[in-house]
Amino acid sequence: MYRSYYNTRQTPQSEPIPNTDQVKNSAGGYAWAIDDWTRLDRFLILGSDEPTYYSSARTLTIENADAVQRCIKADGTRTVNRIVEISEGGRAPKNDPALFALAMCCAADDAVTRKTALDALPRVARIGTHLFHFLHYVEGFRGWGRGLRNAVGAWYSDKPADKLAYQVVKYRQRDGWTHRDALRLAHPVPAETHQALFHWIAQGKAQEGLPDHVIGFERMQVAETTGDVLATLADYPHLPWETIPTQFLKERQVWEVLLPRLPMAALFRNLARMTANGLIKPLSDAAHLVAERIGDGERILTARVHPIQVLAALTTYQSGQGVRGKLTWDPVSEVVDALDAAFYLAFGNVEPTGKRTVIGLDVSGSMNCNTIVGIPGLTPRVGAAAMAMVTARVEKQCAIMAFSREFIPFEVSPRERLDDIVRRADALPFGGTDCSLPMLWAMKHQVPADAFMIYTDSATWAGKIHPRQALQEHRRRTGIPAKLVVVGMVSNGFTIADPNDGGMLDVVGFDTATPNIISGFVRQ
């Protein structure tokens, strides 16, 4: 009777393991609280603009912002450097969390932190849209002092005139901000090479010495026919597609000219449009060109195309219809295959561990109620299935299982196409959460696993034994010092990985560095 009440080897997840510092998680079970630096990473990569099953987006954002503030107070320079590292490395699906955290750093009490953050502005706010987001955020934390004016002014002044002109015509407004607003508040003194451009931005009046991008933009805005648009594109071949009036963006001829010039992100974004207007069709030169460009791993990495962007493009394109609009199209298989391959290319070269690996996908209710960074249809459970395939494709000895409160058969072959796996994962039944099931399954079937990888939100509560205890029992029975990697798919404050166990690791889902971090940890 005493043992059933107090047992360090088998404790219900609704109670804390004795002699540990476990805390109650969002679901009412017990797990470990992650430290502020780990939470900073989760926030920078996963954001908190979407609610979870247990928390609203507002609650999550406040909790994450509080953690960021504690990091700033503990070591502001380290915080800024981490923001820059994750943003510049293209490790996050969206740059907004990095811009928000940088805005917080710009308002820090510590002068060194403020200066470091303001100096880092052009490294985090690399394009015009980023700058507008940053300005929207920073006004929530501070006023326009000299430091902020100088930093924003330098964002404009330090760029060569032609590159700045490209930013100005491509990204014209966002969040209620325009380049005119920013320049008037920062009022930098322009160099001679920038005078005509600054005057055009602030006054809207053309002068001699304007860069070609601005001249082409003004000509494009008065185009009356498709022929006018094509002639302007011929004379100004580097003009971004965003400068073309909306009524001409449905024309196949326009996209035929644009396709070879499109940056990678724009290519992914406009695949459906080009297929709907008949430019991309089976066995066409356009389809072949698209597949060739998407299949260029070096180009994808250089362009900082995040795997989430590829996955979103794949799921949308394969569906044949837009989520918000009325656009429909017939997906071209050559393009779908290229998108499938591009998802893995976006992670770079992942080194296999050579270990016997069990991957557990949490498909419980809490993993199916929100979306990752606001992408329609991309729930944490769908994202987990996609992430797991990155490992499954390179590991020779790998078993994948799905679980909620019980084991759910989910046979997956690395040869399957990603969109098929995503569709099957989305259709799985779900219930409560028991994250001990992968280890219990391995013991029941005498699977000599060297490593367990569990993709979850750590909202576990339904099991009769904690995941840590199940892993320890697996180690005792097999004599294998098995490792556990917990891949956090939600930006909350919990993990099932015991921070005091060197054989357990918590990493962030959809960080492009995650697969190789996992591989290195498992291989020691």
C-alpha positions in Angstrom: 0.0 0.0 0.0 2.8 2.4 0.9 4.5 1.7 -2.4 1.3 2.5 -4.4 1.2 5.9 -2.7 4.9 6.9 -3.0 7.1 5.4 -5.7 10.1 7.0 -7.4 10.0 4.4 -10.2 6.4 4.7 -11.2 4.4 7.8 -10.5 1.1 8.8 -12.2 1.7 11.8 -14.5 -1.1 13.6 -12.5 1.4 13.8 -9.6 5.0 15.0 -9.5 7.8 12.5 -9.3 9.0 12.6 -5.7 12.3 14.5 -5.0 12.1 16.4 -8.3 11.3 20.0 -9.1 8.5 19.2 -11.5 5.7 21.8 -12.0 2.1 21.5 -13.1 1.8 21.8 -16.9 -1.1 23.4 -18.8 -3.0 20.1 -18.9 -2.8 19.4 -15.2 -0.1 16.8 -15.4 3.5 17.3 -14.2 6.6 18.1 -16.3 9.7 20.3 -16.0 9.7 24.1 -16.5 12.2 25.1 -19.3 14.7 27.8 -18.4 14.3 31.3 -19.9 17.0 30.8 -22.5 15.3 27.7 -23.9 12.0 29.6 -23.8 13.6 32.5 -25.7 14.6 30.0 -28.4 11.1 28.6 -28.6 9.6 32.0 -28.9 12.0 33.2 -31.6 11.4 30.1 -33.7 7.8 29.2 -33.0 6.3 32.5 -32.0 3.1 32.9 -29.9 0.7 34.5 -32.3 -1.6 31.4 -32.3 -3.4 30.0 -29.2 -2.9 26.5 -28.0 -5.5 24.1 -26.6 -4.8 25.4 -23.1 -3.6 29.0 -23.5 -4.7 32.0 -25.5 -2.3 33.8 -27.8 -2.3 36.7 -25.4 -1.4 34.6 -22.4 1.4 32.9 -24.3 2.8 36.1 -25.6 2.8 37.7 -22.1 4.6 34.6 -20.7 7.1 34.6 -23.5 7.7 38.4 -23.3 8.3 38.1 -19.5 10.9 35.4 -20.2 12.6 37.6 -22.8 12.7 40.4 -20.3 14.4 38.2 -17.8 17.0 37.2 -20.4 17.6 40.8 -21.1 18.1 41.6 -17.5 20.4 38.6 -17.0 22.6 39.2 -20.1 21.3 41.7 -22.6 24.2 41.3 -25.0 23.7 37.5 -25.1 20.0 38.0 -25.7 20.7 40.3 -28.7 23.3 37.9 -30.1 20.9 35.0 -29.9 18.2 37.1 -31.7 20.6 37.9 -34.5 21.9 34.3 -34.7 18.5 32.8 -35.2 17.2 35.6 -37.5 20.2 35.8 -39.7 20.5 32.0 -39.9 17.0 31.7 -41.3 16.2 29.3 -38.5 12.7 30.6 -37.8 9.6 30.4 -40.1 8.8 34.0 -39.4 11.0 37.0 -38.4 8.4 38.7 -36.3 9.3 37.2 -33.0 12.9 38.3 -33.5 11.9 41.8 -34.4 9.6 42.0 -31.4 12.4 40.7 -29.0 14.9 43.1 -30.6 12.4 46.0 -30.0 12.3 45.0 -26.3 16.1 45.0 -26.2 16.1 48.5 -27.7 14.2 49.7 -24.6 16.3 48.0 -22.0 17.5 49.8 -18.9 21.1 48.9 -19.7 22.7 51.3 -22.2 25.0 48.7 -23.6 22.1 46.4 -24.4 20.2 49.3 -26.1 23.2 50.2 -28.2 23.9 46.5 -29.1 20.3 46.1 -30.1 20.1 49.3 -32.2 23.4 48.4 -34.0 21.9 45.0 -34.8 18.8 46.5 -36.5 19.9 46.0 -40.1 20.9 42.4 -39.4 17.5 41.5 -38.1 15.4 43.9 -40.1 16.8 43.0 -43.5 14.0 44.2 -45.7 11.5 47.0 -45.7 8.6 44.9 -44.3 10.9 43.9 -41.4 11.6 47.5 -40.6 7.9 48.4 -40.6 7.2 45.5 -38.2 10.1 46.7 -35.9 8.8 50.3 -35.9 5.3 49.0 -35.0 6.7 47.0 -32.1 9.3 49.4 -30.8 6.8 52.2 -30.2 5.2 49.9 -27.6 8.4 50.0 -25.5 10.0 53.4 -26.0 9.9 56.8 -27.7 11.9 58.2 -30.6 15.2 59.2 -28.9 18.4 59.9 -30.6 19.6 56.3 -30.6 16.5 55.0 -32.4 16.5 57.9 -34.9 20.2 57.2 -35.7 19.6 53.5 -36.1 16.6 53.9 -38.4 18.4 56.6 -40.3 21.4 54.4 -40.8 19.1 51.6 -42.1 18.4 53.9 -45.1 21.7 55.8 -45.4 24.1 52.8 -45.2 22.5 51.0 -48.1 23.7 51.8 -51.7 21.1 53.9 -53.4 20.1 51.2 -55.9 19.6 48.6 -53.2 17.6 51.0 -51.1 15.4 52.0 -54.1 14.7 48.3 -54.6 13.5 48.0 -50.9 11.4 51.2 -51.2 9.5 50.1 -54.4 9.1 46.5 -53.3 8.0 47.0 -49.7 5.9 50.2 -49.7 3.8 49.9 -46.5 2.9 47.7 -43.6 1.5 48.0 -40.1 0.4 51.6 -40.8 4.0 52.6 -41.7 5.5 53.9 -44.9 9.1 54.8 -45.8 8.0 58.4 -45.8 6.9 58.1 -42.2 10.2 56.4 -41.1 12.4 59.0 -42.9 10.5 62.0 -41.4 10.9 60.6 -37.9 14.5 59.6 -38.3 15.5 62.6 -40.5 18.9 61.4 -41.6 21.2 63.6 -43.6 21.5 62.0 -47.0 24.8 61.5 -48.9 24.9 63.0 -52.4 24.1 59.6 -53.9 20.9 59.4 -51.8 19.5 63.0 -52.1 17.2 62.4 -55.1 15.9 59.2 -53.6 15.3 60.6 -50.2 13.5 63.6 -51.8 11.3 61.2 -53.8 10.4 59.2 -50.7 9.6 62.2 -48.6 7.9 64.4 -51.2 6.9 62.0 -54.0 8.6 64.3 -56.6 11.0 63.0 -59.2 14.4 64.6 -59.7 17.5 63.8 -61.8 19.6 61.1 -60.3 16.9 58.7 -59.3 17.8 55.0 -59.4 16.4 52.9 -62.2 14.1 51.0 -59.8 12.2 54.2 -59.0 12.0 55.3 -62.7 10.7 51.8 -63.6 8.2 51.8 -60.7 6.7 55.2 -61.7 6.4 54.0 -65.3 4.8 50.7 -64.2 2.2 52.5 -62.1 0.8 54.3 -65.2 0.7 51.1 -67.4 -2.7 50.8 -69.2 -2.2 47.6 -71.1 -0.4 44.2 -70.8 1.9 45.5 -73.5 2.9 48.5 -71.3 3.8 46.1 -68.5 5.9 43.8 -70.7 7.7 46.8 -72.2 8.5 48.2 -68.8 9.8 44.8 -67.6 12.0 44.6 -70.7 13.5 48.0 -70.0 13.8 47.5 -66.3 14.5 43.7 -65.9 15.3 43.9 -62.2 12.0 45.5 -61.2 10.3 43.4 -58.5 7.0 41.8 -59.3 5.2 43.6 -56.4 5.4 46.8 -58.5 3.0 45.4 -61.2 -0.6 46.7 -60.8 -2.9 44.0 -59.5 -5.1 43.8 -62.7 -2.1 42.5 -64.7 -1.0 39.8 -62.3 -3.5 37.3 -63.8 -1.9 37.5 -67.2 0.1 34.5 -68.3 2.4 36.6 -70.5 3.4 38.7 -67.6 4.4 35.7 -65.5 6.2 34.1 -68.4 8.6 37.1 -68.3 8.7 37.1 -64.5 9.3 33.4 -63.8 13.1 33.3 -64.6 13.7 36.4 -62.4 11.6 35.5 -59.4 13.4 35.2 -56.0 12.9 31.8 -54.3 10.3 33.0 -51.8 8.3 34.7 -54.5 8.5 31.6 -56.6 7.0 29.4 -53.8 4.3 32.1 -53.2 3.1 32.3 -56.8 3.2 28.6 -57.9 -0.6 28.4 -57.7 -1.2 31.6 -59.7 1.2 30.5 -62.5 -0.5 27.1 -62.6 -4.0 28.5 -62.6 -3.2 30.8 -65.6 -1.8 27.9 -67.6 1.9 28.8 -67.6 2.9 25.8 -65.4 1.4 22.7 -66.9 2.5 19.1 -67.4 5.6 18.7 -69.6 5.9 22.4 -70.0 9.2 24.3 -70.0 7.9 26.4 -67.1 7.2 23.3 -65.0 10.7 22.0 -65.8 12.3 25.3 -64.9 10.3 25.5 -61.6 11.3 22.0 -60.6 14.9 22.7 -61.5 15.1 25.8 -59.4 13.2 24.4 -56.4 15.4 21.3 -56.5 18.6 23.5 -56.1 19.5 23.0 -52.5 22.2 25.6 -52.5 19.8 28.2 -53.9 17.2 27.3 -51.2 19.7 27.7 -48.4 21.2 30.9 -49.7 17.7 32.4 -50.0 16.9 31.5 -46.4 13.8 29.6 -47.5 12.5 28.0 -44.3 11.1 24.4 -44.4 7.8 25.7 -43.1 7.5 27.9 -46.2 8.1 24.9 -48.4 5.7 22.7 -46.4 3.0 25.4 -46.6 3.6 25.7 -50.4 3.4 21.9 -50.8 0.1 21.5 -48.8 -1.5 24.4 -50.5 -0.4 23.6 -54.0 -1.3 19.9 -53.7 -4.8 20.9 -52.5 -5.6 22.6 -55.8 -7.4 25.5 -54.2 -6.6 28.6 -52.2 -7.5 28.8 -48.5 -8.9 32.3 -48.6 -9.6 33.2 -52.3 -11.5 31.5 -55.1 -8.4 30.5 -57.1 -8.3 26.8 -58.2 -5.7 24.9 -60.2 -4.7 21.4 -61.2 -1.4 20.5 -59.5 1.4 19.5 -61.7 3.1 16.3 -60.4 6.6 17.4 -61.4 6.2 20.5 -59.2 4.7 18.5 -56.3 7.7 16.1 -56.4 10.1 19.0 -56.5 8.4 20.6 -53.4 8.6 17.3 -51.6 12.3 17.2 -52.1 12.8 20.9 -51.4 11.4 20.4 -47.8 14.3 18.2 -47.0 16.8 20.3 -48.8 15.8 23.3 -46.7 17.3 21.6 -43.6 20.7 21.2 -45.3 22.7 18.0 -45.0 21.5 15.9 -42.0 24.0 13.4 -40.7 22.6 10.0 -39.8 23.2 8.7 -36.3 23.4 5.0 -37.2 21.5 4.3 -34.0 18.3 2.3 -33.5 15.7 5.1 -33.2 12.1 5.2 -32.1 10.2 8.4 -33.1 7.0 9.1 -31.2 4.5 11.6 -32.7 2.1 13.1 -30.2 -1.2 13.3 -32.0 -3.3 14.2 -28.9 -6.1 16.8 -29.0 -3.8 19.6 -27.8 -1.5 19.0 -30.8 -4.4 19.5 -33.3 -6.2 22.7 -32.2 -3.9 25.5 -33.4 -1.6 26.2 -36.3 2.2 26.8 -36.5 3.0 30.5 -37.1 -0.5 31.0 -38.4 -0.3 28.8 -41.5 -3.7 27.3 -42.3 -3.8 23.5 -41.9 -0.3 23.3 -40.4 -1.1 22.0 -36.9 1.7 20.9 -34.5 0.7 17.3 -35.2 1.1 17.8 -39.0 4.4 19.6 -38.4 5.6 16.8 -36.1 5.0 14.2 -38.8 6.8 16.3 -41.4 9.8 17.0 -39.0 10.0 13.3 -38.2 10.4 12.4 -41.8 13.7 14.4 -42.0 15.2 11.9 -39.5 13.4 8.9 -41.0 14.8 9.7 -44.5 18.4 9.3 -43.3 18.2 6.7 -40.6 18.4 3.0 -41.6 17.0 1.7 -38.3 14.0 3.9 -37.5 10.5 3.1 -36.2 7.8 5.8 -36.2 4.7 5.5 -34.0 1.9 7.9 -33.1 0.3 8.1 -29.7 -2.2 10.1 -27.6 -3.5 8.3 -24.6 -2.8 5.0 -26.3 -0.7 3.6 -29.1 -2.0 4.5 -32.6 -0.6 2.5 -35.6 1.1 4.8 -38.0 3.3 3.0 -40.4 5.5 5.3 -42.4 8.0 4.6 -45.2 10.8 7.1 -45.9 9.9 6.5 -49.6 6.4 8.0 -49.1 5.8 11.5 -50.4 5.5 14.1 -47.7 2.0 15.4 -48.7 0.6 11.8 -48.3 2.1 11.5 -44.8 0.8 14.9 -43.8 -2.7 14.0 -45.0 -2.6 10.7 -43.0 -1.3 12.4 -39.9 -4.1 14.9 -40.0 -6.7 12.2 -40.2 -5.5 10.3 -37.1 -7.8 9.9 -34.1 -6.8 11.8 -30.9 -7.4 11.9 -27.2 -5.5 12.7 -24.0 -1.7 12.7 -23.8 0.6 10.0 -22.4 4.2 10.7 -23.5 5.5 7.6 -21.8 4.0 5.4 -24.5 7.0 5.3 -26.9 9.2 3.8 -24.2 6.5 1.5 -22.9 5.9 0.3 -26.5 9.6 -0.4 -26.9 9.7 -2.5 -23.7 6.5 -4.4 -24.6 7.9 -5.4 -28.0 11.5 -5.8 -26.8 12.8 -3.1 -29.1 16.4 -2.4 -28.3 16.2 1.4 -28.9 19.3 3.6 -28.6 17.3 6.8 -28.8 13.7 8.1 -28.5 12.6 11.3 -30.2 9.3 12.6 -29.1 7.5 15.4 -30.9 5.1 17.0 -28.5 3.8 20.0 -26.6 4.7 18.3 -23.3 1.0 18.6 -22.1 1.2 15.0 -20.9 -1.1 14.0 -18.0 -2.8 10.6 -18.8 -0.2 8.0 -18.0 0.4 5.8 -15.0 4.2 6.4 -15.3 6.2 9.5 -16.2 8.2 9.5 -19.4 11.4 9.9 -17.5 10.6 6.9 -15.3 9.6 4.8 -18.4 13.0 5.7 -20.1 14.9 4.7 -16.9 13.0 1.4 -16.8 13.9 0.8 -20.5 17.6 1.5 -19.7 17.5 -1.0 -16.8 15.8 -3.8 -18.7 18.0 -3.5 -21.9 21.3 -2.2 -20.4 21.3 0.4 -23.2 22.0 4.0 -22.1 19.1 5.1 -24.3 18.7 8.9 -24.9 15.5 10.9 -25.1 15.2 14.0 -27.4 12.0 16.1 -26.8 11.1 18.3 -29.8 8.9 21.1 -28.5 6.2 21.9 -31.1 4.5 24.8 -29.1 6.1 27.9 -27.5 5.0 27.1 -24.0 7.1 26.7 -20.8 7.2 22.9 -20.3 9.3 19.9 -21.3 9.2 16.2 -20.4 13.0 16.1 -20.6 14.6 16.0 -17.2 17.2 18.8 -17.2 19.2 16.9 -14.6 19.6 13.8 -16.9 22.5 14.2 -19.3 20.8 11.7 -21.6 17.8 13.9 -22.3 17.7 16.9 -24.5 15.0 19.5 -25.3 15.1 21.2 -28.7 12.7 23.4 -30.7 10.6 22.1 -33.5 11.0 23.7 -36.9 14.4 25.1 -36.0 16.4 24.4 -39.2 19.3 23.4 -36.9 17.2 20.8 -35.0 17.8 17.7 -37.1 21.6 18.0 -36.9 21.5 19.0 -33.2 19.6 15.8 -32.5 22.0 13.8 -34.6 25.0 15.2 -32.8 23.5 14.5 -29.4 22.5 10.9 -30.2 26.0 10.2 -31.6 27.7 12.0 -28.7 
